[in-house]
């Protein structure tokens, strides 16, 4: 029985080098990870089949784009890097908006990055060099189940002191060496005290967390969701950017994010390279424009400023409509909606046109970018003739 090396696109860890037998499409390691098992099960159990009228669907989509005055392409965090590039070219050709995903949550970290820069490293460097790991309001045992075993508690790598800071005792906190419980109201003052303490002349006399951080030979902090769960700008993450910069005056310290947006970093990189802005971009005859969250999906849909929506809902575990309120779904039924998805036909009540495309890592190939900015190439589970999202966008660009 032969085997093949695989990648699991279930979360932004993008666990690679997974092994699956020739008679199984599910990698052995993914079957032991709750998130990975759920992702592969959603693909394996799907009875979706490709449509037979692809050319007509492309023609219909092109007509809708040509007629729209304020179209928006969203969900490109679910696309491969090349598909994201093609989607951006479509947005430029038809003067539409383009955005990575539906939520504004946590996007303030990009503004912090632009203000302060970011001291970061690959996960390979973290696992091989770090001796202290701080997890700030994130629970990888739930959201990224193999993160701890691969990058923190790896028996063949240097031992690490794991410190979890959260508003409740999470599954990750239960296995931590130290757990600091903070309410959402206490979070910002806590990080501010760390930042101020780092500029104290007698820092060597400090006790508690600050002493642990400065005494580390190599430290790492990973931030998760904002303590204020409805906030687009997270002041605590903004403070952490400054804390990590200051820590490098005393030791080596890096920062990362436990993101849940699959290939969101890839989307940020592609948009920045092609138009100069990281997300929520609007194209016009004068070129791309960006104004914070003004053109983000959540903002545009809330203001009802869109007359055509193209949703890339590929490789997700549930349809995007499940995450929206009933009023928004009802409004979407009043405008043309095109959905690129690997779910069965007629899954979406608001879709005027649903184009079946293969999910990267299952029935199509391509690169995703891991949470540490490392591109990971993905192979398909088996040979298939299912079209990819890149083919859809490339077809829309044809004269």
Secondary structure, DSSP 8 states (H G I E B T S, - for coil): --EEEE---SSTT---SEEEETT-SS-TTGGGSHHHHHHHHHHHT------S-HHHHHHHHHHHHHH-SSEEEE-GGGS-HHHHHHHHHHHHHHT-EE-S-S--TTTHHHHHHHHH------HHHHHHH-SEEEEES--HHHHSTTHIIIIIS-TTS---EEEEEESS--TTGGG-SEEEE--HHHHHHHHHHHHHHTT-TTGGG--THHHHHHH-SEEEEEE-S-SSTT-SS-HHHHHHHHHHHHHTTTSEEEEEE---SSSHHHHHHHHHHHHS-SS-EEEETTEEE--TTTTSHHHHHHHT--SEEEEEE-S-SS-GGGGS-HHHHHHHTTSEEEEEESS-TT--TT-SEEEE---BTTTB-EEEE-TTS-EEEE--SS------HHHHHHHHH--
